[in-house]
């Protein structure tokens, strides 16, 4: 599915250098872009995905097909996400100690982070999320008010806040420059914007599953310099920035940037600092991912050569890339397994996507197509579901790669 090209989201320049081309085989219910180019702006140095859907299509996706709805329980947050959110809550309590401030979280998902802030003493809290299921979870599970609409909608009706929070949001937004201006419009005089984004300048330090940072949904790749440039163009200026790494499963880690911004005068594109960090770091990330991917593809080719029917557990970005890029498509796949309710009843590469509960009717080996969720899925199969199926894992305890083959 072709998608329109876009200029640089920060400086609007159209000249780019290509770093990588990413392809996906997607299920019918969740089609965004079948491919995109990871490029770096020749003018300001921002790295971003070119050839992605319109903002309207992305808004519809997060409204109707959100994968951030959770399981409807307060215990659903993964340990590495819990650590990440705890660090943000502690930083906000330290930087903005006045518990009487009025706070809005944009992209609040199930509302767990707002609940953490309330546990820290903040009371005037509101969430904003496009997904009805997320808003219900915020109210029912965490007792947090969450509303529908966009940041622009709230700003247009005059809503203003002492603190606006956007955690893991900016990397998802195509028209991110306009979005930042809308966030600025939501601030009271003297207010602050707190954001968190993955640190693209550190992707190569923790490469994880091959090319996983270039997902179907992550379309902007910020370093500290490019994040500061984006905000400056929207009239927001850095008051604080911290970079840290959150350890994850299977020897992975996620490097993030947490930054606090205050309103000021917009900066013209000519006055931006050039981002010299993103391009060399992302080229190294692509190189390291390529090395792991070649071993992964060879192992999948061996699995395909056995001709054994299998189930593949996981229908997300990891699986979609492996189907589009090579050897997984040659494996004799009976069905894909995924807990995302939006995928039930759909197909991927011509095979059905079934919920975990239907695996009991199958005796085929199960290939776990995930790095960060591999151990959790294996425990679910063995301990929660007590299934006897052979399990084929793709990653070892210290990272890629382990593929048990018969």
N, C-alpha and C positions, 0 to 999 in steps of 0.2 A: 504494500500500500504506500504510494508515494506521498510525501508530506512536503510542504513548502519550505524553502530555505529561509533563514532569518539572518539579519545583521547582528552584530555584536550587541548583546543585551545591555552593555554598559555604555560604550561610546558610539554605537550605531555604525561602525565601519563594516565594510563587506569583505575586505581582504583577509584571507585566512591561510593557515598551514594545517594540513591534515595530519593527525596523530594516529588515528585508528578508525577502522570501519567496523561497526557492530551490527550483527544480524540476529533476528529472532524468528522462530516459528511459533506463532501465537494461537491460543484458543479463540474460537469465534466470539466468545462472550467478552473478551478482554483485549480487543485489538486496539493498539495505539499505533506505533510505527514498526514495520517489519525490519527496518534498518535505520541507522543514522551514522553520520560522520562525527567523530570527536575531533574538533578543530581548536586552534588557538588563534585569537585575534592578532593580526599582524600589527595593529596599532597600539592597543593597550595591554595585550598579553593574556586576557581572560580565556580560559578553556571552557568550551561548551559543546553541546550536541546540536548539530545542524541537520535539518530535515526531520523535525519533530512535529506532532500535530498542533493544531491551533489551540489557543488558550481555552476556547469554548469546548473543544473536544476533551481537553484535560480536565476542565471543571466538571463535565458530565461524567467522566470516568471516576473521579473521586466522590462524586455525589451518589452514583449508582453501583459502583463496583469496588468500593474501598476495601482493601485488605487489612486495614488498621482498626477493625471493629472489635478485635479480641474475642474472647470466649464468653464474655458476660460475667466473669468472676474477678474479684479483686486480686486473685493470685496469678493472673494470666501473664503478667509482665516477666520477660526473660531476665535472668540475673544480671547480664551485662547491661541491659537497658535500665534496670533498677539502679545500678551503680551510676550510670550516666545521669539519670534524672535526679538522683540524690545529690550529686555534685553541683548540678545547676541550682537546685533549691537552696543548698548551703551558700552558694555564691550570691544569689539574690538576697538572702537574709543578711549577708555580710555587707553587700554593696548598698542595699536599700533597706535599712533597718526599720523604717516607719511602717508598722503593720496596718495602719489605717489607709494605705494607698488603694486606689481603685485599679484593678488589674484585669487585663484581657489577654487570653491566650488564643492566638490565631492558629488553626489547625490543631485543636486540642485532642483529637481522637477520642478515646474513652473517658478522658477527664482525670486520669490518674495523677498527672503532674499537678493539676490544680488542687487535687485532694492533698498532695504532699505539701503544697504551699499553705493550705488551710491548717494542716497539722502543725505547721511552723508558726501559726498565729495570724496569718492573713485571712480576712473575712470578706472583703469586697471583691469577689472573684466572678469572672464570667468566661465562658469558652465560646469559640466560634468554629464550626466545622460543617462541611457540606453534606456529610453522611448522616441520614436519619438514625441509623443504627448506632453510630458513635454518640449522637446526642442523647439517645435513650440510655445508653450505658452510663454516660456521664451523670444523668439524673438518678437512675435506678441503682447503680452500683456504688457511685461515689458521692451522690447527693450534691452534685455541682450543676449549676445552670449553664446550659449551652444553647446557642441560637444558630439559626440558619442564615445564609447569605454570604456576602463577601466583605472584605475589609472596606471596599469602596462603598458598599451599601450602608455600613455603619457610619462611615465618615460623612456620607451625604445627609444622613438624618441628624447629624450633630453630636453623635456619641464621642466622648473624649475620655481618656484614661491617663492615670499617672504612669503606668507601666504597661507596655504592650510586649508580648512574648511570642516569638516564632521559632520553635525548636524543630530542626530537621524539616523545614518548609521551603526555604528559598531555592534549594536544589531541584525542587519539583516544578517550578513556575516558569512557563515560557516567557511571558511578558513581565519579567521580574523587575525591570526598572520602574514600570508603572505601579507594580505591586508595592514596591518600597515607598513610593510617593504616597500611596494610600495609607500605608502604615504610619508614615509621618503625620498625615492629616488626622490620625486618631489620637495623637498625643496632646495632652493639656500643656499649657505653658510650663516649662520646667520639667516636662515628662521625659521618659527614657524608653528606648527600644532595646530589648535583649534578644539576641538571635544566637542560634547554634547551627553550624553547617559542618559536614565532613571536610577535613583539611586535605585538599587535593595535592598539596605539596608534600604530603606524607604517605600517599597511597603506596608508593614503591617500598616503603619500610615494612608494610604489613600487607602483602599482595593478596592473601587469602585465596579463595577460589578464582580461577582465571577470569579476568575481565569483569568480575562481579560488580565493581564500582560503576561500570557503565551499564546500568540496568535499564529496564523499559521506562522507569519513572524518574530516575535521576538524570537531569538534562543540563545542569549548570555545575561547574567544578571549580570551587573557590579556594584560593590561597588567602592568606591574611591581606595581602596587598590588593587583590581583586575584590575581596569583600569590602575593604575600606573604600575602594574606588566606587563600587556600586552604591554604597550608602552616601558618599559625598555627592554623587550626581543627584541624589534625591534630597539633598539638604540635611543629611544626618552625619554626625562626626563622632569618631571613636573616642570614648571616654575610658574604656577598659577593654583589654583583650587577653584571653588565656588560651593556650594550646595544651592539650593533654591527650593521653591515650587511655582508652577504656579496654582492659583485657576482655577477650571473648573466648568462646570454646575452640577446641582443636588448635590451640597455639596462635589464634588470630588476635588482633586488636583493632580498634577503630580510633583513629586520630581525629579529634574534633577541634573546632574553633568556637569558643564562647566569647561574645563581644557585646558590650553595652554602648549605645549610641545616644547622643542628645541632638536636638534640632539646632540648625544653623543655616548658613547661606549655601545654596547649591553651588557645586563646582563645575565649571565648563569642562568639556572633554579635553581641551588643550591643557588644562591644569592638573590632569591626573598623573600619578606616579605609575610608570610602566611596571607591570608584573613580570619580573624576570625569573620567578621561581617555578611557575606552573609547567611551562613547556619542558624543561629538562627533567623535572620530576616525573611527569606523566610519560615521557618517552622511556624512562627507565622502568616505570610501572608496566608499560606495554611489553617491553623486552622480557621482564621477569615472568609476566603472565604467559607470554608465548612459550617460554621454556617449560613451564608446568603443563600448559595446554597440549604440547606435543606429546608428553608422556601420557597424559590423560586420554588423548585421542588414540594412541597406540594400544592402551589397555582396553578401551571400548571396542577397538577393531578386533582384538582377541576374543572379547566377549561375544561380539557379533558372529565371529567365525565358529563358535560353538553351536550356533543355531538353536539354543535353548529358549523356549518361551519364558518371558519374565514380566513382572510388574515393575513399574518405575514409580517410586514414591517421591512426589514433588513435581509440580507443573509450573513452577515460577521461572524467573529469569535464568537460573542455572540450567534448567532443563531446556528451556526455549532456545538458549544460545547453542547448547550442544546439539540439538536437533538441526538447527540451521547451519552450523559450521562444520558438521562432519559425522563422526562415526556412530553416535547414538542413534541416528536415523536408520542405520543398518542392523540394529539389534532387533530381535523378534519380540516386540512389545505387545502384550495382550491388552493392557490398560494402564493408565496413569492414576495415581492415588494422590488426593489433595484434600485438606480439610477446609479450604476456602469454599463457603457455601455458594458463592457466585459462580463457581466453576462446575458445579454439579449439573449433570445432564448435558454437558458440552463435550466436544472432542478436541483432541490435540494431535496433529499429524495423522488424522483419520482414526485414532483410537479413542475409546471412551475415557472420560475422567470420572472416577468413582470416589465416594467418600471412604474414610478409613473403615467404617463399619462393614462395608461390603467386601473387604479383603478376606473375611472368614470363608467366603465361598470359593476362594482360589488357593491352589496348592503350589503355584509357581514361585520360584525364587523372587525376592524383592530387592531391586537395586535402589539404594538410597541416593537420590540425586540432590545432595545438599552438603555443604561444608558446615556451616554454623549450627544447623539443626540436626546433623547426623546422629549424634549421641542421643538426643531427645527422641528422635524417631525410633532408633534402635531399642531404647527402653520402652517406648510405647508398644512396639511390636512384641517384645519378649515379656515385659513385666505387666503392663496394663492389659494388653489383649491376649497374652499367652499364646501367640501363634507359633506353629512349628516351622513355618517357611524358612528356607535358607535365606540368609541376608548377605547381600553383596554391597560392601562399603567402598567408597572411592577415595577416602582420606584417612591417613593414620593419625595417631595421637599427637605427633609433632608437626602435622600439616600434610600437604599433598606428598605422596600419593600411595594409596594401597588399594588394589583391586584383586580380591581373592577370585581366582579362576579355577574351574574344574579341570 
